[in-house]
Amino acid sequence: MSYFVNNEWLIERLEQQKNGQAELVIVDTRYDLADSDAGELAYRAGHIPGAHYASLSHDLSSGMRPDGAGGRHPLPEPSTVAAFFASIGIKDGVTVVTYDDQGGAMASRLRWLLEWIGFNGEVVVLEKGYKGWVEAGQPVDTAIPKRYDNNRLPVQLNEAMVLSQEQVKEKIGKPGVIIIDSRDRARYRGEHEPIDRAAGHIPTAINHFWQEGKREDGTWKSPEEQAKRFEGIDKKSNIIVYCGSGVTATPNVFALKEAGFCNVQLYAGSWSDWSSNPENPVATGEE
């Protein structure tokens, strides 16, 4: 099954939950990179009934260092994020449904984090997000669900899922290693850089913009269509995926896995971490 689901899927599961046949935890991850409070304000103004809120900056990341090392959205401490997930009801046996209004990027970050800390339950992303839910005439709510202070979620960290800056440096140019930059073409080429310290990309990286994992109507492409996106890359390759800050790369991580690639790792610090070090090489133009 694709990790993206549609409104009909969620409506059916919500009905099953009412009948005691399913247990869902719904998480709203809407976030505005230009205004860190906007997502939560939008959530409080209206959200899918029963949804909790998770902020990219407060819940799904840890604080950035002043020198930028670690990236703009560094990974949270595993025990800290596990405690947050437990507090909103995530536990063994539940299905987690997450959504945003950024095409699935923030929601995919949440899904990736749950996999990273070892949660083995079902986690899906609502395609078309909150906007698609509202446009379809589905109900919304402003009630804030209760938290669970005594819940615990065990951590069994999947350390191989993530790479550091030094580990990426060691792999550049190595046989069987493919580095994928998930940002838009202009930022990859170094034509402009609106956020980070330098424009360009990691040497040898190829570009596969994460938004290309979706169709024009916002639905998620099939595994066959994802495989076509990455045509020409050996399925046995060690794939390293990055973006600006380790968020929009996560849809590409899952697209690659759906396409049949097994050895896929995230450079979580991504370009914001790489470009924070003036000694790191930078490439521009087409690789």
C-alpha positions in Angstrom: 0.0 0.0 0.0 1.2 3.5 -0.8 2.0 5.6 2.2 -0.3 8.3 0.9 -4.1 7.8 1.4 -7.1 9.8 0.2 -10.1 11.3 2.0 -12.3 8.2 1.4 -9.7 6.0 3.1 -9.7 8.3 6.2 -13.5 8.6 6.3 -13.8 4.9 6.3 -11.3 4.5 9.1 -13.0 7.2 11.2 -16.2 5.3 10.9 -14.5 2.1 12.0 -13.1 4.0 14.9 -16.6 5.1 16.0 -17.6 1.4 15.9 -14.5 0.3 17.9 -12.9 -1.5 14.9 -9.9 0.8 14.5 -7.8 3.2 16.6 -6.5 6.3 14.9 -4.2 9.1 16.0 -4.5 12.0 13.6 -1.7 14.6 13.5 -1.8 18.1 11.8 1.7 19.2 10.8 0.9 22.4 8.9 3.8 24.8 9.1 5.0 28.0 7.4 8.8 28.3 7.1 8.4 32.1 7.1 6.3 32.2 10.2 6.8 29.4 12.8 3.5 30.2 14.6 1.3 30.2 11.5 0.7 26.5 11.4 -0.5 26.2 15.0 -2.7 29.3 14.5 -4.3 27.7 11.4 -4.7 24.4 13.4 -6.6 26.2 16.2 -8.8 28.0 13.7 -9.9 24.6 12.3 -8.6 21.0 11.8 -9.7 17.5 11.0 -11.8 16.4 14.0 -9.7 14.7 16.7 -6.3 15.9 15.2 -3.4 16.8 17.5 -0.9 19.4 16.4 2.9 18.8 15.8 5.1 21.8 15.1 8.1 21.3 12.8 10.3 23.7 14.9 9.1 22.7 18.4 8.1 19.0 18.2 9.7 17.5 15.0 13.1 19.3 15.3 15.6 20.4 18.0 17.1 23.8 18.2 19.5 25.0 15.6 23.0 26.0 16.6 24.0 29.6 16.1 26.6 28.6 13.5 24.0 26.6 11.5 25.8 23.3 12.0 23.3 20.4 12.1 21.0 22.3 9.7 17.9 24.5 10.1 15.7 21.7 11.4 18.1 19.2 13.2 16.7 16.0 14.3 15.2 16.0 17.8 16.5 13.8 20.6 15.0 10.3 20.1 13.6 10.1 23.6 12.2 13.6 23.4 10.3 13.1 20.2 9.1 9.6 21.4 7.7 11.3 24.6 5.9 13.8 22.4 4.4 11.1 20.2 3.3 9.2 23.3 1.7 12.3 24.7 -0.6 12.5 21.7 -1.6 8.9 21.9 0.8 7.1 19.6 1.4 3.6 20.8 1.5 0.0 19.5 -1.6 -1.0 17.6 -2.7 2.5 16.5 -2.8 3.8 13.0 -1.2 7.2 12.6 -2.7 9.6 10.0 -0.8 12.8 9.4 -1.4 15.8 7.1 -0.2 19.3 6.2 -0.7 21.9 3.5 2.8 21.6 2.0 2.2 18.7 -0.3 3.0 16.1 2.3 6.5 17.3 3.2 5.9 18.1 6.9 3.7 15.1 7.3 6.4 12.9 5.7 9.0 14.2 8.2 6.7 13.0 11.0 6.3 9.6 9.3 10.1 9.4 8.9 10.7 10.2 12.5 8.4 7.5 13.7 10.2 5.0 11.6 13.6 6.3 12.8 12.7 5.7 16.5 11.4 2.2 15.7 7.6 2.6 15.7 6.3 -0.4 13.8 2.7 0.6 13.4 1.0 1.9 10.3 1.7 5.5 9.4 0.1 7.2 6.4 0.0 10.7 4.9 -3.3 12.3 3.7 -2.7 13.3 0.2 -4.0 16.8 -0.7 -3.8 17.6 3.0 -6.1 19.8 4.9 -7.0 21.9 1.9 -8.2 18.9 0.0 -10.2 17.8 3.1 -12.0 21.1 3.3 -12.5 21.4 -0.4 -14.3 18.1 -0.4 -16.7 19.4 2.2 -15.5 17.2 5.0 -16.1 18.3 8.7 -13.6 20.4 10.6 -13.3 21.1 14.3 -11.6 23.6 16.7 -11.6 21.3 19.8 -8.1 20.5 21.1 -7.9 16.8 22.1 -6.5 15.7 25.5 -2.9 14.8 26.0 -1.7 11.5 27.7 0.8 12.4 30.4 1.6 8.8 31.5 2.0 7.2 28.0 5.4 5.8 26.9 6.7 4.9 23.5 9.8 2.7 23.5 12.7 3.8 21.3 14.5 1.3 19.1 16.6 3.7 17.0 17.2 2.8 13.4 20.6 4.5 13.2 21.4 3.4 9.7 18.5 5.6 8.3 20.5 8.8 8.8 23.9 10.2 7.9 26.0 13.0 9.3 28.0 15.6 7.3 31.2 13.7 7.9 29.7 10.4 6.7 28.4 12.0 3.5 31.9 13.5 2.8 33.3 10.0 3.1 30.9 8.6 0.5 31.2 11.3 -2.2 32.5 9.6 -5.4 32.5 6.1 -3.9 31.3 3.3 -6.3 27.7 2.4 -5.8 26.8 5.7 -4.0 24.2 8.0 -5.5 23.4 11.4 -3.8 20.0 12.9 -4.6 19.3 16.6 -4.1 15.5 17.0 -3.5 15.3 20.8 -3.9 14.0 22.6 -7.0 16.2 22.8 -10.1 17.2 26.5 -9.7 18.5 26.0 -6.1 20.2 22.8 -7.1 22.1 24.6 -9.9 23.0 27.4 -7.6 21.1 30.1 -9.6 19.8 31.5 -6.3 19.7 30.6 -2.7 17.0 32.3 -0.6 17.8 30.7 2.8 21.2 29.1 3.2 24.7 30.4 3.3 25.9 29.2 -0.2 24.2 28.4 -3.5 24.8 25.1 -5.2 24.8 21.5 -4.3 26.9 18.7 -2.9 29.5 17.5 -5.5 28.3 14.5 -7.6 24.6 15.0 -6.4 21.9 14.6 -9.0 18.6 16.4 -8.8 15.1 14.9 -8.4 12.8 17.6 -7.1 10.5 16.1 -4.4 7.4 17.6 -5.9 7.8 15.4 -8.9 6.6 12.5 -6.8 3.1 13.8 -7.2 0.7 14.2 -10.1 -0.7 17.5 -11.2 -3.8 17.0 -9.2 -1.8 16.5 -6.0 -2.2 12.7 -5.8 0.8 10.5 -5.1 2.3 8.6 -8.0 2.2 4.8 -8.1 5.3 2.7 -7.3 5.6 2.1 -11.1 5.6 5.9 -11.8 8.1 6.5 -9.0 10.4 3.8 -10.5 10.2 5.7 -13.8 11.3 8.9 -12.0 14.5 7.2 -10.8 15.1 5.2 -14.0 18.7 4.5 -14.7 19.8 4.3 -11.0 20.8 0.8 -10.0 18.4 -0.6 -7.4 21.5 -1.9 -5.4 22.9 1.6 -5.0 23.4 3.2 -1.7 21.1 6.3 -2.1 21.7 9.4 0.0 18.9 11.9 -0.1 19.0 15.5 1.1 17.2 18.8 0.6 17.4 22.2 2.3 17.0 21.1 5.9 16.0 17.4 5.9 12.2 17.9 5.6 11.3 17.9 1.9 13.8 15.1 1.3 11.6 12.7 3.2 8.9 12.3 0.5 11.7 11.3 -1.9 13.0 8.8 0.7 9.6 7.1 0.7 9.2 7.4 -3.1 12.5 5.6 -3.6 11.4 2.9 -1.2 8.1 2.5 -3.1 10.1 2.3 -6.3 12.0 -0.7 -5.0 15.2 0.9 -3.6 16.2 -0.7 -0.3 19.3 1.1 0.8 18.1 4.7 1.2 19.5 7.1 3.8 18.7 10.7 4.8 21.3 13.3 5.2 19.3 15.0 7.9 21.3 18.2 8.1 21.1 18.6 4.4 22.2 21.7 2.5 21.7 24.0 5.4 24.2 21.9 7.4 26.6 21.4 4.4 26.7 25.1 3.5 27.3 26.1 7.1 30.9 24.8 6.8 32.9 27.0 4.5 35.5 24.3 3.9 32.9 22.0 2.2 33.1 21.8 -1.6 30.2 23.3 -3.5 29.1 22.4 -7.1 26.9 24.5 -9.3 25.2 24.0 -12.6 24.3 20.5 -13.9 26.2 17.6 -12.4 
